[in-house]
Amino acid sequence: MIPLGLPDDLSNWVERSFGHVFATPALCRTALTHRSAGADHNERLEFLGDSILNCAAARLLYQAHPLADEGALSRLRASLVSGETLAQIAGDLGLGEYLRLGPGELKSGGFRRASILADALEAMLGAIFSDAGFDAAAAAVARILGPRMSDLPAADALKDPKTRLQEVLQARGLALPVYTLTAVGGDPHAQSFTVTCEVPIFEIAAVGEGASRRRAEQLAAAKVIDLLPVEIREHI
């Protein structure tokens, strides 16, 4: 029989990490259960936590950057709640030590896998929301994201390569880059796209390859930026 409460070490970890004490401990157990470990897994709570995280992070950024426009706030939020950032936070908190994984995931080191850690962190936020409401979940978000707020780069630095390349050319009245899909390969479930990005006025071009056309375009644009004349590149 599953005990009604949480083990002391888990309960202490939750309170220390998220500032929360669960009134319904089963929610915490579910949040930390990967689908490989049983039917009562954390995917629904992850879905809920993702929305809570985005809303709470948006509010934090809105308050912290009163002069930032919508685009800048969106880029800052995307950086703050990215899967990579969430996995790093989960790792720093030691979340992997408390995950419930199936035998296969245990053998393959699932407790260190970035996607599993990020998903479980979102699930914990969903569990806190379900247990005590939005204010409690938002306080947990502020607790885990707060230390990273001051380390965020300038919003302009977070623009993707395509946007940065387009803006620097437009600012000088130059023609936009030309993207050409040159190849699509691989199986339907694992395709690879090859795209060429050209800036004819400078007679430069670069090729990018990625799992989506958009990703290939971004990689090609990043390479083109590196090839631009110094006097152009230094303003990006």
Summary of the structure (lengths in Angstrom):
residues: 236
radius of gyration: 22.0
end to end distance: 60.6
largest distance: 72.0
contacts: 734
relative contact order: 0.12
helix: 63%
strand: 11%
